[in-house]
Amino acid sequence: MDKSSVSDFFVIKALEDGVQVIGLTRGNDTRFHHSEKLDQGEIMIAQFTEHTSAVKVRGKALVQTSHGEIESE
């Protein structure tokens, strides 16, 4: 795997209590492998790895990446 594809960090800031951040695996079968729960004002700094190919965010949160930022609804 190319090193640049796993080095980008992103920030998730919870805008309400109970925001769920769920990591999804890489490979033929995508599965949940990690879950965190954030309360309002908490942030999580994360990155994609050889095992994590996607992240699902449930709840109202601000997600900041090197490509810009987006707010979930």
Backbone bond lengths (Angstrom), bond angles and torsions (degrees), N, CA, C in turn:
res aa  C-N    CA-C-N  psi(-1)  N-CA   C-N-CA  omega(-1)  CA-C   N-CA-C  phi
1 M - - - 1.455 - - 1.516 108.68 -
2 D 1.303 117.31 136.31 1.446 123.45 178.59 1.527 110.37 -63.86
3 K 1.327 116.91 132.16 1.465 121.30 -176.35 1.527 112.75 -61.02
4 S 1.334 118.60 -33.60 1.464 121.15 -179.13 1.526 112.36 -66.29
5 S 1.325 117.65 -23.81 1.461 120.29 -178.51 1.525 112.52 -79.32
6 V 1.323 118.02 -11.41 1.460 119.95 -179.87 1.526 112.94 -116.86
7 S 1.319 118.67 4.94 1.461 119.66 -174.34 1.530 114.03 -101.19
8 D 1.316 119.67 -13.11 1.459 121.14 -179.51 1.526 111.49 -69.47
9 F 1.323 115.00 129.98 1.459 120.69 174.99 1.519 109.05 -96.36
10 F 1.332 116.74 154.44 1.451 121.27 172.50 1.513 107.98 -139.82
11 V 1.322 115.61 156.36 1.465 122.15 -176.25 1.520 108.65 -118.80
12 I 1.328 115.92 134.96 1.461 121.94 174.62 1.517 107.04 -119.03
13 K 1.328 116.81 121.77 1.461 121.79 177.85 1.523 108.36 -113.79
14 A 1.332 116.01 122.90 1.468 121.36 -179.75 1.521 109.71 -74.11
15 L 1.337 116.00 128.81 1.459 121.43 177.96 1.524 111.04 -100.87
16 E 1.340 116.42 0.18 1.462 123.06 176.04 1.524 107.70 -153.87
17 D 1.313 117.05 165.70 1.469 121.30 176.56 1.526 110.24 -70.69
18 G 1.324 116.11 146.50 1.457 121.18 172.18 1.512 116.22 83.85
19 V 1.329 118.64 20.15 1.465 120.58 177.40 1.528 108.64 -70.22
20 Q 1.323 116.56 129.97 1.462 121.61 179.98 1.519 110.04 -102.88
21 V 1.329 115.74 133.69 1.456 122.90 175.76 1.524 105.96 -118.26
22 I 1.329 116.57 120.37 1.461 121.88 -173.41 1.526 109.19 -122.34
23 G 1.335 116.34 124.16 1.456 122.02 177.30 1.516 110.42 -88.80
24 L 1.332 116.86 137.68 1.469 122.83 179.97 1.522 109.58 -115.04
25 T 1.327 116.02 142.05 1.466 121.33 -175.72 1.524 112.62 -76.08
26 R 1.311 113.59 163.38 1.453 123.53 174.52 1.520 108.88 -93.49
27 G 1.303 118.69 158.12 1.466 120.56 174.01 1.514 112.92 118.33
28 N 1.333 115.40 -170.43 1.466 121.41 -177.17 1.519 112.56 -65.18
29 D 1.334 117.10 -38.84 1.466 122.04 179.58 1.519 109.33 -110.97
30 T 1.325 116.93 109.60 1.463 120.60 177.88 1.515 108.84 -78.13
31 R 1.350 115.58 126.66 1.467 121.25 -179.68 1.517 110.13 -136.38
32 F 1.325 115.44 157.92 1.453 120.45 172.53 1.527 108.27 -71.69
33 H 1.336 117.77 135.91 1.460 118.16 176.20 1.516 113.23 -129.96
34 H 1.314 118.61 -11.13 1.457 120.47 -179.57 1.515 109.11 -157.05
35 S 1.320 116.58 144.99 1.460 120.67 179.52 1.526 109.40 -143.06
36 E 1.309 116.28 139.80 1.461 123.24 176.32 1.513 108.25 -131.46
37 K 1.320 116.40 151.34 1.461 121.54 176.22 1.526 107.32 -121.05
38 L 1.329 116.35 126.82 1.464 121.86 -178.77 1.520 110.27 -113.06
39 D 1.328 115.91 143.02 1.459 121.04 173.21 1.521 109.21 -100.35
40 Q 1.320 116.59 164.12 1.456 122.42 -174.78 1.526 111.00 -50.38
41 G 1.321 115.15 131.11 1.459 121.79 178.48 1.515 114.06 89.38
42 E 1.321 118.29 -16.76 1.459 120.28 178.28 1.520 110.05 -75.95
43 I 1.325 115.55 148.44 1.461 120.03 177.00 1.519 109.34 -123.50
44 M 1.309 114.34 155.19 1.457 121.29 174.68 1.524 106.77 -130.33
45 I 1.313 116.13 129.86 1.458 121.65 176.18 1.526 106.15 -107.08
46 A 1.319 116.86 124.57 1.462 121.21 -173.80 1.524 110.22 -139.77
47 Q 1.322 115.07 172.85 1.462 120.50 175.32 1.527 109.07 -150.07
48 F 1.315 115.01 157.51 1.457 120.38 174.70 1.527 107.73 -77.62
49 T 1.321 115.99 145.70 1.464 121.58 -177.10 1.523 109.41 -130.55
50 E 1.309 115.56 -174.47 1.458 120.13 176.26 1.526 110.68 -65.50
51 H 1.335 117.45 -22.35 1.467 121.56 -178.43 1.528 113.10 -101.84
52 T 1.326 117.66 -24.01 1.471 121.57 -176.84 1.523 109.68 -106.37
53 S 1.342 115.73 119.53 1.464 119.57 -178.79 1.527 112.44 -109.36
54 A 1.330 116.53 -18.02 1.460 120.09 -177.54 1.524 109.49 -152.95
55 V 1.334 114.74 157.99 1.461 121.33 177.15 1.518 107.92 -133.34
56 K 1.319 115.52 133.26 1.460 121.60 178.26 1.527 107.50 -108.94
57 V 1.351 116.20 133.46 1.458 121.36 179.44 1.516 108.31 -117.73
58 R 1.345 116.28 123.42 1.465 121.84 176.68 1.512 108.54 -112.24
59 G 1.320 116.44 127.44 1.456 121.16 -179.07 1.512 110.14 110.97
60 K 1.314 115.45 176.44 1.460 121.28 -176.77 1.529 109.17 -84.18
61 A 1.332 115.05 116.28 1.458 120.65 -176.38 1.521 110.51 -149.90
62 L 1.317 115.03 158.55 1.451 122.73 173.79 1.519 107.21 -107.01
63 V 1.330 117.48 125.45 1.462 122.32 179.98 1.518 107.65 -113.92
64 Q 1.342 116.03 123.17 1.458 121.86 -179.39 1.520 109.34 -115.38
65 T 1.339 115.89 128.43 1.462 121.82 178.15 1.517 108.60 -131.76
66 S 1.314 116.22 176.06 1.467 120.22 176.54 1.527 110.88 -68.03
67 H 1.337 117.31 -12.85 1.464 122.42 -179.66 1.523 111.80 -95.11
68 G 1.333 117.60 -4.78 1.461 121.57 -179.39 1.509 110.75 133.43
69 E 1.333 115.74 -165.51 1.462 118.78 178.95 1.522 110.12 -132.91
70 I 1.333 114.04 153.75 1.443 120.64 -179.78 1.527 107.87 -144.19
71 E 1.321 115.89 147.29 1.455 121.77 178.36 1.523 109.15 -110.10
72 S 1.327 116.24 128.10 1.469 119.67 176.60 1.530 108.57 -81.15
73 E 1.309 116.18 158.03 1.470 119.69 -176.16 1.501 112.26 -116.21
